[in-house]
């Protein structure tokens, strides 16, 4: 009870990073109200008494297996054994999809197979044989290296997985096309646990008869020229983009590694007003999320979309993986 009171008061739990007062409401946001936080504080301080047992709510029920229901198609890459020690492992697996005719995909669910070591997954599709050739050239299951340029997000839809996240099924008119002869490309980010670990994820596809009516586009704002001196507490990275047309904003997904401490996204409209998008005051690499707006909104042509990231590479940052700190650059590893 003491720990529950402490971690909720500090905002460490429940794991929801976006500020409540910046950017609007997001689907599935897990937040406690000030009144609920006060109840937990008093409950812990008063000895964690039970209260009126007649008002006990029904405990939550969790679905075993697939969270979105039975998939129409399930595929798995070859089994892989992660070494017991060393640095993070990025491994790319290629799966030929058994699809004979074009399908419309309304959802995809990723099951990590071994969540103890699978940190996250990036998923793309490849309609060429390039990814397959990279895989064939590596003697083990999958391959190590960069994702082929031909492996892309389908029709502008982000595909991926992080802990505690199952993307919802897409609304009518927003499905994406899956063509025959397509390969699924799955990049796993894995972290050794101290012993050899088997890893074999499963991916479920959910199809629909409704063709896509609109195609989303994805925009990435960030920098790869990152060079943070040791001891630097306020290393700022910014990027922006001016929209060439009116756009409807559906979601935002902030991403950074251990040393990031704050990030904010906002839009400067042509009339001089500012539309908040998202603000994370205390970034935690362990809890990442695609933040989908409950009510998508329009921004006019000429809007400048902006992201600002702040990194802390000092010894005062408890999430800094290097003590004493060292100079760090952009990279794919968690410690980059």
PyMOL commands that set and color helices and strands:
alter all, ss='L'
color gray80, all
select helices_A, chain A and resi 2-9+34-45+53-55+130-137+154-156
alter helices_A, ss='H'
color red, helices_A
select strands_A, chain A and resi 73-75+80-82+89-96+103-111+118-126+151-152+160-162+176-178+183-190+197-199+202-208+227-228+235-242+247-252+260-268+274-280+291-299+304-311+328-329
alter strands_A, ss='S'
color yellow, strands_A
deselect
rebuild
show_as cartoon
